[in-house]
Amino acid sequence: MSGCADTTGRLDWVSHPAGPLSGTLTVPGDKSVSHRALMLAALAGGDSRISGFLEGEDTRATAAVLAQLGVAIETPAPGERLVHGVGLHGLRGTDRPLDCGNAGTGMRLLTGLLAGQAFDATLVGDESLSRRPMRRVTEPLASMGARIGSREGLPPLHVRGGQRLRGIRYELPVASAQVKSALLLAGLYAEGATEVIEPHPTRDYTERMLAAFGWPIEFAPGRARLTGGHALRATDVQVPADFSSAAFFLVAASLVPGSDLLLRAVGLNPRRTGLLQALRLMGADIEVIDERESGGEPVADLRVRHAPLHGIELPQALVPDMIDEFPVLFVAAAAARGHTVVRGAAELRVKESDRIASMATGLRALGVQVEEAPDGALIHGGGLAAGAIESHGDHRVAMSFAVAGLVTKGGVRIGDCRNVATSFPGFMELANGCGFALEGI
């Protein structure tokens, strides 16, 4: 069943123990690529077709914001968008707030994009997004000449138009693809060069896509540089399947005995696949098949079969490349033999929820011993008991505990799952189609 809500709009799930997972799956398109494709297509001259677009609430929120700013976006079919670009200076202001919903990526990137416009704009979000810190974006943008008001560093963000931006060289104190991307988008409108230096390389979707849309840009792991004054050319974009969405099935099939799953056309950007390496270090059996390129991004099919996992001390070099996958890694660690140590992941504290605390609390409710640290945790593996947990409205926490329910001794009730639709519409149906036993209540 697809689930039902109570009168408060709350949606809970129950995930039951299940037998082997099998079949061939195509998970939804990459959320990060979908956001960026919409924005660059909107700023390009001419029409761009986006295929494999993620039909999630976050990406639809970004499309709605761009439509408010005067961009015509058609939906020829589910998973497709035809964007009629207005050019770099063709956006039109609106008196209405621009609602980003739950999309942190959308808000941070749009802040950079709007910093160079001639009109004022106000970006708002839902209750969860309104608690997420924005100073790490607004402060470097201010050093470029942007004027952005906020509520003590939190949304709503009021972006003043008509500012003269200048390029800067900025060294990120904390590696973040979203902050880097916001600065590069502002750099399109800035005088001179904008250069971003990272302490650790992050995903380079924005750099690859800017190049695909014809903007001169230099980039290498940990560094990106561009100058203002050019133009974006319309181009077609094929969005790869989202590795973050595939991650739940990689862990689930690894944990459930007898499982054998094939995941089609998964994006394997090297700055996104830290979990793949981490699972292999834990003993996972994951085969990469038919490596190829799609829309400038590396993709491949992934075959995952059950294998006994063991705990590891996670190499900190992998942390930036798997920041969205930590909730499901915590589940893998809880089910593995031995203990797993995670350090260097303080950014998890400021995601849709405090993901270290959310996962630690939930795992303890399932009988797992977890010791929290400011930047990670020590997880003692060995198995999970039945119980009830809260997702705190965090989509990745909810889906991770849906995976946990497969290998408990009685199932897991997961509270507050409605936000799963922000990143993975149809998760329940796809999961149950390959062998999950997941229901909404």
Secondary structure, 3 states (H helix, E strand, C coil): CCCCCCCCCCCCEEEECCCCCEEEECCCECHHHHHHHHHHHHHCEEEEEEECCCCCHHHHHHHHHHHHCCCEEECCCCCEEEEEEECCCCCCCCCCCEECCCCHHHHHHHHHHHCCCCCCEEEECCCCHHHCCCHHHHHHHHHCCCCEEEECCEEEEEECCCCCCECCEEECCCCCHHHHHHHHHHHCCCECEEEEECCCCCCCHHHHHHHHCCCCEEEECCEEEEECCCCCECCCEECCECHHHHHHHHHHHHHCCCCEEEEEEEECCCCCCHHHHHHHHCCCEEEEEEEEEECCEEEEEEEEECCCCECCECCHHHHHHHHHHHHHHHHHHHHCECEEEECCCHHHHHCCCCHHHHHHHHHHHCCCEEEEECCEEEEECCCECCEEEECCCCHHHHHHHHHHHCCECCCEEEECCHHHHHCCCCHHHHHHHCCCEEEEC
